[in-house]
Amino acid sequence: MNRVSAAPEAVLDAALGDRAQATAAGATTMTTWRWSADGDRAEAYPSEYSARLDAFGLHRYYAPPEWGGASDDHEVMLRLWRTVARRDLAATVAHGKTYLGTAPVWIAAQPEQAATVAAAVLSGAPVGCALSEPEHGADLVNGSVTATAHDGGFRLDGVKWPINNGTRSTHLTVLARTADASTARSHSMFLIERAALPPGSWRQLPKVHTHGLRTLDLSGIEFSGARIPASALLGAEGTGIEIALKSLQLTRTMCAAMSLGAAEHALRLVAEPGPRLDEPGAGHVVARCAALLAAAEAATLVGARSVHGLTGELSVTSAVVKSVAPALADRVIRELAELLGPQAWSMDGPGLGAFQKLARDHDVVSVFDGSTPVNRASLIGQFPRLARRLASGEHDDDGLAEAAAIGAPPRRLDRALLSLASRTGCSVLQGLADVAASDPVRADPGLARQAAGLHAAALQLSALMSQVRPAPRPPMAAYELAAAYELCFAGAACLHLWSARGSSRVGEPLWQDGLWVRAALYALSGPLAELLGEPRPAPSPDERRIFGRLSTVILAAAADSGPVTPFGTAL
Amino acid sequence: MSADKLDEMFGDPWDDGNPVGYAALLEADERAELPTDAARLLEDYDLGAEFVPAERGGRFVGVDELTAILRTIWRRDPRLGIAYGHAGSRDTGTGRRLSGLRGLEIGDAEPALDAVFLPSLLVGPLDTALRTGLANSFDRRLYGATVADIPFVRATIARAYADLLAIDALAPEAPGAERLAYRMLLEAFSCIREVLGARALLRSGPTAIFQKLARDVAAVISLRPRKHVDPEIRELLRPEHAAKLAEPELLAVRDRLTRRLGEAPVLTPAEREDVDQQLFDTAAARYHDRRLFDSTARRIPG
């Protein structure tokens, strides 16, 4: 790997142990793999796993460098999370939730508040974020937990549920109502320290038993007159919703790491040598899934780098990435499950029943931190500007170049640039015309043709988007256009990454003759046509040839635990 | 005996105090055991007689009647359908345990699930999943209105309902129909999962049956061989069944099938919005009237 920052992933991967050794028949060593299987069955919190991650120092990535943390590059954090998630999605979510819990702090805290939280995070303390309520979910504006001014401080009343790290967290960021009306300014954000809450003024709600992510500390808190000091307020009164939405822009972007990990895990379980691969058409399924995963990876990497390079556009980028990565991974998992047959759902199957676990765990990803419909609705709200800018092609060239410069240290994240509505639209997609005309893309006539096809589809999409009238409850057709927008974003991300890096990695099998980017664009074209209300294009001889080549490359890579994605790493 | 009689014996599945209702079935599922009370009920009912022709002393009078009876079981618990429904063989030997169908051990010789019959039986669990989605949409308020007021939710439910109608109307012996039915079924479950949101993932409360049925149907489907046959759309629907569908339902079914097969959609976007609306209204009426979503529209307890 010609990449300086590949090192932390490799160190972390090594710390998690060798899979073949751990799952071999008769293996007795207590390993991370065994922890995952046993913990899931027993619904036991992944304490040992978390300790292993702490020992590596993963928690240091949840605090920014100005407060002594290591979070100066979201691409690196994404890579670290996916490295864990391809082994155990639940353990990653359990550990990573501190990132969401503290996101409001780094956005809005006073220095002394930030210093307190940084000290807690760097000591390995879990921090939770209490946004959801039993009857409101993502509907933050109608949240009913109240913070009433009292004795120079506040008193909290009501139920926050469910909360990840709801029982174990030492600190919680809590969104609570500070005004009666339900408006964007009726809530405020608070930072509370559990140990400082007066006894008897709060009650722990029991663990929520779930279908996937069974090992999580998913629980809740009921406040009844819990007094907190005035210094618990984060940011100005009335800015709670804004802080929450800006925090979610960061976490939604980073959530995509979970989907990359789950889909890679599934692909490896299926593509390893075995009789299932002798079935007719099996190679084609593996190749199509690898191509969809490559597209998800491209969208996600560009998204994570956009945190630094295109910060002001995250209202769009985060909604796109949070929807498209789980959607593509769900498709991969579904197709691979069909290929695996009953082995997919076997509790004792390959990797200690790993497939059925990752499938259940991943079912949760499209729901948490804002479900796919919630994210699509927020995208639809920005349609007028997105449609105009997609048609004109204007974009932030420097920011886009930085978002595509995989492996390069990015500029420091300036959280003051976070904005609830992107003023410049989405440079990744708006830069599609330019990248389609770039030299590295034009050098391959086949790729140039695919890029032109994607650009034509994007223009057709912008025309359809411009016809959607803004409405508080948009029609279903608008959600399908949002889904099409996401797929175009993924395709554009593939082209940007290829254009920026293609020539430097030409010796690697996935990069030979644009293999991965060509396969990814083919894999996206069918679902995109369907969303635009067009017949699915029949596979051309070129497409069949590309998938044939990709299948050979992926099966060989899986057989010796090599990288199965263009920006992935060996296992 | 009849499906009505069996439904009456099973009672209201949503009643938490019902020993053969969803709460009890879920509890048994958590323990990875077959539900004993429900199994005893099926023995009392003498389910075996339903497969023996009337002239030989049994109660079999026709495939439609038998389907209705078996769907009554599959609506509650697919494990019972397999263990007692003669749709498959129960193998208690050295089997493997799956994440669905918990309590059944699936032998290396796969259960003899009936290819012609199985897609039709799976309409049962889909009925319950759809009912769960509708119940949640009418009971839950978001953004100042019920979830069922959100157009996205209405359209998504309408499409899951159209998938149910399509599977119900499929000609089982048409080439490629079986695998197509499974894919539609899984997609319909995905639609309902989207509508339920986080509640799709809870193993307790009124939506808990959804995740159990989703695991069960995935496991059942995985036991069928995977075959690559491109279906011919003209052969997919049973003519006598299609004739029973009202116009919006038939249009919705045709639209879902053509899109799934990658062909040009039969409805314009405006027509589709209209059809989605009508199908949601029909599904909602069936839900409120306690009637099945399939072509029988039979009244059920609950």
Interface residues (C-beta under 8 A of the other chain):
Chain A: S132 E135 H136 G137 A138 D139 V141 N142 P162 S182 V208 H209 T210 H211 G212 E279 P280 G281 D330 R334 A337 E338 L339 L340 G341 P342 A344 W345 S346 M347 D348 G349 G353 Q356 K357 R360 D363 V364 S366 V367 F368 S371 T372 P373 A377 P472 R473 P474 P475 M476 A477 Y479 G526 E530 G533 E534 P535 R536
Chain B: R96 R97 L98 S99 G100 I106 E110 R140 R141 L142 Y143 G144 D149 I150 P151 F152 R154 A155 T156 L186 S190 R193 E194 G197 A198 A200 L201 L202 R203 S204 Q211 A214 R215 A218 A219 S222 L223 R226 H228 R259 G262 E263 A264 P265 P269 R272 E273 D276
